[in-house]
Amino acid sequence: MENPTDFDRAGRIILENLKKTRLEKGLTVEETAIKSAVAPEQIEQLESGDLAFLPPPYVIALLRKYALALNAYDESLFVDMKRAAEIPILRTPKTSADRVQKPQHLAGISRRKQYAAAAALIVIAMAILWMILGRAYQAPTMEAALPDASELPAAYTSPPAVPLQPTSTTIEQPAKSVPTATAEPEETTASAVNGEPETASSKTEQELSATTVQIGCFTSSIDRGNMKPGDLLKNLAPDLSAVYYYSDITMPSGEPIWHEWLLNGTTVDRISVGTPKGKRWRCWSRKSTGNRKEGQWTVRVVQGEGVEIHSDSITVAMPPAEGK
């Protein structure tokens, strides 16, 4: 960073505006932390003017979350901070407020035209359907012409009546109603465990068993087809700009799972990896490491309301020299 003075100046201006906005809205540090997903201790450290407790990219990211939560994001000041920290500036897409909006009366006319067109299409479709169904179910009109009596032959006589023979009548006894056995339905549910169905009977086992992280590791790539990690990393090379953390969890409680990333013991990010739906949940998260030369990264696997079920750490280490 060639000009730290500009970085500190822009950061303090942003912090003064954010603190003033927070106080005007009557928000405490804890309430602001919930809205912005920034830890309370990090908000207090930022408002104290300490901008060196984390690398500049992470400080800017925390300030951006803080500003967006209070609707006090000033793009120009953040651009100054990024320039001072020598961070590439990407063009941000225009928000809906920046786009040119149509006048309300024109928008109302357009909506009315759309409704009228939709109503006309519905009427036409119903008329076509009525014509098709009416033609399909129209009964053919057939008239049976009976022969006139004068046209019958003279020798034609009606057949003799057949005498009815007495028959014994039997009274049918009503069949006894046999009660039908009511089968008690088997209660099952289908929940996706990486695409595999699961019965409700296993849910009792899930509730009785503790959540376990079978595999937790750092890797440089993910085999998305087989949902497995690539190479397992024991140390993090300084030239590696990003790293994945992979978790294979069995018997989850059904509450949301988070990957909490820490750098040298300080929380820098909290990434949601989904809500499990079954007896097994495989998930991963990716973190940009910023090509650091030293330090230690830690990932805490957190379930529900902050219950830690696993954690792993990896150290940034220089590769061994050639010949050693």
C-alpha positions in Angstrom: 0.0 0.0 0.0 1.8 3.1 -1.2 -0.4 5.7 0.4 -1.8 4.5 3.8 -2.8 8.1 4.7 -5.5 8.1 2.0 -6.7 4.7 3.1 -7.1 5.8 6.7 -8.7 9.1 5.8 -11.4 7.5 3.6 -11.9 4.7 6.2 -12.4 7.2 9.1 -14.9 9.3 7.1 -16.9 6.1 6.3 -16.8 5.1 10.0 -17.9 8.5 11.2 -20.9 8.4 8.9 -21.8 4.8 9.8 -21.6 5.4 13.6 -23.6 8.6 13.2 -26.3 6.7 11.2 -26.3 3.8 13.7 -26.9 6.2 16.6 -29.6 8.1 14.7 -31.5 4.9 14.1 -31.2 3.9 17.7 -29.3 0.7 17.0 -27.0 -1.0 19.5 -23.7 -2.7 18.4 -25.3 -6.1 19.0 -28.4 -5.2 16.8 -26.2 -3.9 14.1 -24.1 -7.1 14.2 -27.2 -9.2 13.6 -28.3 -7.1 10.6 -24.8 -6.9 9.0 -23.4 -10.3 9.9 -20.3 -8.6 11.3 -19.1 -9.7 14.8 -19.8 -7.1 17.6 -16.2 -7.0 18.6 -15.2 -6.2 15.0 -17.8 -3.3 14.8 -16.3 -1.9 18.1 -12.8 -2.2 16.8 -13.7 -0.5 13.5 -15.6 2.3 15.3 -12.5 2.9 17.5 -10.6 3.8 14.3 -8.4 0.6 14.2 -8.1 -0.2 10.5 -5.0 -2.4 10.8 -6.3 -5.4 12.7 -7.0 -7.2 9.5 -5.6 -6.9 5.9 -7.1 -4.0 3.9 -9.3 -6.3 1.7 -11.1 -7.7 4.8 -11.4 -4.4 6.4 -13.1 -3.0 3.3 -15.4 -6.0 3.2 -16.5 -5.6 6.8 -17.1 -1.9 6.2 -19.2 -2.7 3.1 -21.4 -5.1 5.1 -21.8 -2.6 7.9 -22.7 0.2 5.4 -25.2 -1.9 3.4 -27.0 -3.0 6.6 -27.5 0.7 7.5 -28.4 1.8 3.9 -25.4 4.2 4.1 -23.1 2.8 1.4 -21.1 5.6 -0.3 -19.4 4.1 -3.5 -17.0 7.0 -3.9 -15.4 6.6 -0.5 -15.0 2.9 -1.0 -13.4 3.5 -4.3 -10.9 5.8 -2.6 -10.1 3.1 -0.1 -9.6 0.4 -2.8 -7.3 2.7 -4.7 -5.2 3.4 -1.7 -5.0 -0.3 -0.9 -4.2 -1.1 -4.6 -7.3 -3.3 -5.0 -8.7 -3.6 -8.5 -11.9 -1.7 -8.9 -14.7 -3.5 -10.6 -17.6 -1.7 -12.2 -20.7 -2.3 -10.1 -24.0 -2.9 -11.9 -26.6 -0.1 -11.6 -29.2 -0.6 -8.9 -32.9 -0.4 -9.6 -32.9 3.1 -8.1 -30.3 4.3 -10.6 -32.2 3.0 -13.6 -34.6 5.4 -15.4 -38.1 4.5 -14.4 -41.2 5.0 -16.5 -43.7 7.6 -15.4 -46.4 6.0 -13.3 -49.3 6.8 -15.7 -47.4 5.1 -18.5 -46.7 2.1 -16.4 -50.4 1.9 -15.5 -51.4 2.0 -19.1 -48.9 -0.7 -20.0 -50.2 -2.9 -17.2 -53.8 -2.4 -18.3 -52.9 -3.4 -21.9 -51.2 -6.6 -20.5 -54.3 -7.4 -18.5 -56.6 -6.8 -21.5 -54.4 -9.0 -23.7 -54.4 -11.8 -21.2 -58.2 -11.7 -20.8 -58.6 -11.8 -24.5 -56.4 -14.8 -24.8 -58.3 -16.6 -22.1 -61.6 -15.9 -23.8 -60.3 -17.1 -27.2 -58.8 -20.3 -25.6 -62.1 -21.0 -23.8 -64.1 -20.6 -27.1 -61.7 -22.9 -29.0 -62.0 -25.5 -26.2 -65.8 -25.3 -26.2 -65.9 -25.8 -30.0 -63.6 -28.8 -29.8 -65.4 -30.5 -26.9 -68.9 -29.7 -28.3 -68.0 -31.3 -31.6 -66.4 -34.3 -30.0 -69.4 -35.1 -27.8 -72.2 -34.2 -30.2 -74.5 -37.2 -30.6 -75.5 -38.1 -34.2 -79.2 -37.6 -34.9 -80.6 -40.9 -36.2 -84.3 -41.4 -36.9 -85.5 -45.1 -36.9 -88.3 -45.4 -39.5 -90.8 -48.0 -38.5 -92.6 -49.8 -41.3 -96.2 -49.0 -42.0 -98.8 -51.7 -41.1 -100.1 -51.7 -44.7 -96.7 -52.6 -46.0 -96.5 -55.8 -44.0 -97.1 -59.1 -45.9 -100.6 -60.7 -45.6 -99.2 -64.0 -44.1 -97.4 -62.1 -41.3 -98.8 -63.0 -37.9 -97.4 -62.3 -34.6 -95.6 -65.2 -32.9 -97.7 -67.2 -30.4 -97.3 -66.2 -26.8 -95.2 -68.6 -24.8 -97.0 -69.6 -21.5 -95.1 -68.7 -18.4 -94.0 -71.7 -16.3 -94.3 -71.3 -12.6 -90.9 -71.1 -11.0 -90.0 -71.5 -7.4 -89.2 -68.3 -5.7 -86.3 -68.2 -3.4 -85.7 -65.4 -0.9 -82.2 -64.3 -1.1 -80.7 -63.8 2.3 -78.7 -60.6 2.6 -75.1 -61.3 2.6 -73.5 -60.8 6.0 -71.2 -57.9 5.9 -67.7 -58.9 6.8 -65.9 -56.2 8.6 -62.9 -55.1 6.6 -59.6 -55.0 8.4 -58.3 -51.5 8.6 -54.6 -51.4 7.9 -52.8 -48.9 9.9 -50.9 -46.7 7.4 -47.1 -46.8 7.7 -45.9 -43.3 8.2 -42.9 -42.4 6.0 -41.3 -39.3 4.8 -38.9 -38.7 1.9 -36.1 -36.4 2.6 -33.2 -35.8 0.2 -29.8 -37.1 1.5 -27.8 -36.1 -1.5 -30.6 -37.4 -3.7 -31.3 -40.7 -1.7 -34.8 -41.3 -0.1 -35.0 -41.9 3.6 -37.8 -43.4 5.7 -39.3 -41.8 8.8 -38.2 -44.8 10.9 -34.6 -43.6 10.6 -35.5 -40.2 12.0 -35.6 -41.8 15.5 -32.1 -43.1 15.0 -31.1 -39.6 13.8 -32.5 -37.9 16.9 -30.8 -40.4 19.2 -27.4 -40.2 17.4 -25.0 -37.3 17.7 -24.0 -35.2 14.7 -20.6 -36.3 13.5 -18.2 -34.8 11.0 -16.7 -37.9 9.3 -14.4 -35.9 7.0 -13.2 -32.3 7.4 -10.3 -31.1 5.3 -8.8 -28.3 3.3 -8.4 -28.8 -0.4 -7.6 -26.9 -3.5 -10.5 -28.3 -5.6 -13.8 -30.1 -5.4 -15.0 -33.1 -7.5 -18.6 -31.8 -7.9 -19.7 -34.9 -9.8 -18.8 -37.3 -7.0 -19.1 -34.6 -4.3 -15.6 -35.4 -2.9 -12.6 -33.2 -2.2 -9.6 -33.1 -4.5 -6.1 -33.2 -3.0 -5.9 -32.9 0.8 -3.8 -29.9 1.9 -1.6 -30.1 5.0 0.0 -26.7 4.5 -1.2 -23.7 2.5 1.3 -22.4 -0.1 1.7 -18.6 -0.2 1.0 -18.6 -4.0 -2.4 -20.3 -3.6 -5.0 -17.5 -3.8 -8.0 -19.5 -2.7 -8.7 -22.7 -0.7 -11.8 -24.9 -0.1 -13.0 -26.5 3.1 -15.0 -29.8 2.7 -17.3 -31.4 5.3 -18.9 -34.8 5.3 -21.5 -34.7 8.1 -23.6 -37.7 9.3 -26.8 -37.6 11.4 -27.2 -33.8 11.3 -29.9 -32.2 13.4 -31.7 -30.6 10.5 -30.6 -27.1 11.6 -28.5 -24.8 9.3 -24.8 -25.5 8.9 -22.2 -22.7 8.8 -18.5 -22.6 8.0 -16.9 -19.9 10.2 -13.5 -18.8 8.8 -10.9 -17.4 11.2 -7.5 -15.8 10.4 -5.0 -15.9 13.3 -7.9 -16.4 15.7 -10.1 -13.6 14.3 -13.3 -14.3 12.6 -13.3 -12.9 9.0 -16.3 -14.6 7.4 -19.3 -16.8 8.2 -20.5 -18.8 5.2 -23.8 -20.8 5.1 -23.5 -24.3 3.6 -27.2 -25.1 3.6 -29.8 -26.9 5.8 -29.4 -30.7 5.9 -32.2 -32.9 4.8 -31.3 -36.4 5.7 -28.8 -38.6 7.5 -25.8 -37.4 5.5 -24.8 -33.9 4.3 -21.8 -33.1 2.1 -20.9 -29.4 1.7 -18.0 -27.1 1.1 -17.1 -23.4 1.1 -14.4 -21.4 -0.7 -12.3 -18.6 0.7 -9.8 -16.2 -1.0 -6.6 -16.2 1.0 -5.1 -13.1 -0.5 -1.6 -14.7 -1.2 -0.5 -14.3 2.4 3.1 -15.1 3.3 2.3 -16.4 6.8 -0.6 -17.0 9.2 -3.0 -19.7 10.3 -6.5 -20.3 8.8 -9.1 -22.1 11.0 -12.6 -23.3 10.0 -15.3 -23.9 12.6 -18.2 -26.1 11.6 -21.2 -24.6 13.4 -24.7 -26.1 13.6 -27.9 -24.2 14.5 -27.5 -21.5 17.1 -23.7 -21.5 17.2 -23.0 -25.1 18.3 -19.5 -26.1 17.2 -19.3 -29.7 16.0 -15.9 -29.7 14.4 -12.9 -27.4 13.6 -9.7 -27.7 11.5 -6.7 -25.4 11.0 -4.1 -25.0 8.3 -0.9 -22.9 8.3 0.5 -20.8 5.5 4.0 -22.2 5.0 6.8 -21.6 2.4 7.6 -24.6 0.3 10.9 -26.4 1.1 13.9 -25.3 -0.9 15.1 -27.4 -3.8 17.5 -30.2 -2.8 16.3 -30.4 0.8 
